[in-house]
Structures are given as structure tokens and as C-alpha cells.
Amino acid sequence: MATTGSPFLAMIFSAPFSTSSTKSDRCVRAPENATISLQAVRFVWRKSLNKVDKPSQGPDRTEALAQYRRRAALYELEMALFEPIRRRAISRLALRRGDVVLDVGCGTGLSLDLLRQGIGAAGRIIGLDQSPEMIEQARERVAQNHWRNVTLLCSPVETADIPWMADAALFHFTHDVLRRPEAVANVVHHLKPGARVVASGLKWSWAIPANLFVWSAALHSVTTLEGLDRPWSWLAERIGPLDVETLLLDTVYVASGRLADRV
Ligand SMILES: C[S@@+](CC[C@H](N)C(=O)[O-])C[C@H]1O[C@@H](n2cnc3c(N)ncnc32)[C@H](O)[C@@H]1O
């Protein structure tokens, strides 16, 4: 559990899952459980202190690669609860047949099917992700479905050589990407005038207790807490005001906007 899930979950679940059959066994294992729990608490505490201590510190690429190497196997299971938000975000893109769309931080490719339904066979999807373990699953999905109009690039978004100008871009649960101004700039640089953009993900809530959920989910899925109050701010700076909708007690947002038509 500790190696595949979050330390937060490991901390909660380590005691009930560590049952022992004999009395002597129990005597030996109880301190071990306590040690594991203590280590998990220390790990989470250190991680969050690092992030809270340095609120202006941006995303960390090495940590993100390690995070998604650990998460890749269980990622789709962990995201199941958030699937209605994906559908909402993609519907906000208002895709049209033949559109070229960027799936920024595409992960295992969970958005590909819905994006394809919007753009049809004549459109094109470009998925970008820096994690080899995540994008490998996206590649398998594309191969299994024989999708010929999906191009996947394993690259940091900020340096990606994006081969087409796009009509739309999706940033779904990609806080680390959104908090890199150079990554946002590279995407916007590859958008056609009038392109639609949607970003969605976690945010700090006005409901203080709900932030325990945001905090634990964020520790597990992002490498910086910086900007969690307005994760879309760099995007808004580039493309102008966004329409921001919040859901689940203000812990999740869907922000949408449109690049100006150039004159
Ligand atoms: C929470 S996952 C979201 C995946 C996908 N958008 C989805 O909806 O399931 C975040 C993804 O962003 C990727 N990522 C984070 N920082 C990145 C960067 N700078 N460049 C490219 N990918 C990045 C991670 O590798 C991970 O796959």
C-alpha cells in the first residue's frame, strides 16, 4: 500500500490491514506498524512543510516524474470519482468536427475517447505528458482502439515541440503544468486565434474543513501547493478573463475561456 498509494492513505490503512494470527506475532508486529505509521506521518509532515514553508516554490520536475512513476499503475482507479468533472470540462471545450485539440498533461489518456467524440475522425488530438509510465498507458489505449488521429509526445509541456496549431486545449488536473508560466506560454503559442481553453482541477476552498481533502489529494498528485487559490491565474494572464465554475464545496474548479481573435 505504501509503495503504490499516498502515504496519507498508507498511514490510515496500515493498522487495519496488518493483522496477525498468533499472540507472539502480534507482539512483534505491533511496534513495526507503529514505526511504519510514524514514518508515514513524518513523511507527510515533511512534504507538506516543504510545500507550505516555500509557498512561492514552483513545481519540481524530478519529484513529479517519481510521483507519476509510483501512481501510474493505480492512477485510473484513483481518478474514478472525478470522471463527471472530466466530462464537464470537455463539454466546455465545445469541440467541433475537424478540430485540432491539445490534451495537456494527458496522463494515461483518460480524456482521449471523449475528445475524439467531439472532433470526429477528421480532427486531431495531440497529447503531451512528461511521464513515460503514464503516457505508455495512453499509447496502449490508442493502439488498442486503432485511433489514427492521436499523436502522443513524451515531453515536458514547457519544451514540447508541438507539431500543429490547435483550435482547443484541455488542462485537466494538471496543476504542476498550470503553475509553470513557460508551459502555459508554450501551449498558448500553439493556439489559433479564437481557440477555446479549459482548465480543471483542485483548488483551496472557502469551506476550511474541505481543505483537508484538497491538501491530502494535492500532496499525492502535485509537487507544489503554490497557486492553489487560483490555479488558472497564469492562463488568465495569457488569454484574458476566464469563466470559473466551482464544484464539490469549492474544492474543484472548471475554468474556461477563449483566445482573442487577432486583428
Ligand atoms: C493528475 S495527472 C492528469 C492526467 C490527465 N490529464 C487526466 O485527466 O487523467 C497530471 C499529469 O501531468 C503530468 N505533468 C506534470 N507536470 C508536467 C509537465 N511539466 N510537462 C508534462 N507533463 C506534466 C504528469 O506526468 C501527469 O501525468
The ligand as an SDF file (V2000), in Angstrom:
LIG
                    3D

 27 29  0  0  0  0  0  0  0  0999 V2000
   -3.1470   14.2420  -12.3730 C   0  0  0  0  0  0  0  0  0  0  0  0
   -2.3780   13.7510  -13.8750 S   0  0  0  0  0  0  0  0  0  0  0  0
   -3.6500   14.2090  -15.0270 C   0  0  0  0  0  0  0  0  0  0  0  0
   -3.6400   13.3480  -16.2650 C   0  0  0  0  0  0  0  0  0  0  0  0
   -4.7750   13.5970  -17.2320 C   0  0  0  0  0  0  0  0  0  0  0  0
   -4.8820   14.9800  -17.6250 N   0  0  0  0  0  0  0  0  0  0  0  0
   -6.0860   13.1050  -16.7040 C   0  0  0  0  0  0  0  0  0  0  0  0
   -7.0290   13.8550  -16.7610 O   0  0  0  0  0  0  0  0  0  0  0  0
   -6.2010   11.9740  -16.2700 O   0  0  0  0  0  0  0  0  0  0  0  0
   -1.1500   15.0150  -14.1430 C   0  0  0  0  0  0  0  0  0  0  0  0
   -0.2550   14.6830  -15.3190 C   0  0  0  0  0  0  0  0  0  0  0  0
    0.5200   15.8400  -15.6150 O   0  0  0  0  0  0  0  0  0  0  0  0
    1.8020   15.4020  -15.9980 C   0  0  0  0  0  0  0  0  0  0  0  0
    2.7520   16.5270  -15.8430 N   0  0  0  0  0  0  0  0  0  0  0  0
    3.0420   17.2160  -14.7180 C   0  0  0  0  0  0  0  0  0  0  0  0
    3.9120   18.2250  -14.9920 N   0  0  0  0  0  0  0  0  0  0  0  0
    4.1650   18.1510  -16.3210 C   0  0  0  0  0  0  0  0  0  0  0  0
    4.9670   18.9300  -17.2200 C   0  0  0  0  0  0  0  0  0  0  0  0
    5.6640   19.9860  -16.8180 N   0  0  0  0  0  0  0  0  0  0  0  0
    5.0070   18.5540  -18.5210 N   0  0  0  0  0  0  0  0  0  0  0  0
    4.2800   17.4840  -18.9540 C   0  0  0  0  0  0  0  0  0  0  0  0
    3.5080   16.7350  -18.1620 N   0  0  0  0  0  0  0  0  0  0  0  0
    3.4270   17.0680  -16.8650 C   0  0  0  0  0  0  0  0  0  0  0  0
    2.0920   14.2230  -15.0910 C   0  0  0  0  0  0  0  0  0  0  0  0
    3.0990   13.4040  -15.6260 O   0  0  0  0  0  0  0  0  0  0  0  0
    0.7180   13.5550  -15.0270 C   0  0  0  0  0  0  0  0  0  0  0  0
    0.5920   12.5590  -15.9910 O   0  0  0  0  0  0  0  0  0  0  0  0
  1  2  1  0
  2  3  1  0
  2 10  1  0
  3  4  1  0
  4  5  1  0
  5  6  1  0
  5  7  1  0
  7  8  2  0
  7  9  1  0
 10 11  1  0
 11 12  1  0
 11 26  1  0
 12 13  1  0
 13 14  1  0
 13 24  1  0
 14 15  1  0
 14 23  1  0
 15 16  2  0
 16 17  1  0
 17 18  1  0
 17 23  2  0
 18 19  1  0
 18 20  2  0
 20 21  1  0
 21 22  2  0
 22 23  1  0
 24 25  1  0
 24 26  1  0
 26 27  1  0
M  CHG  2   2   1   9  -1
M  END
$$$$
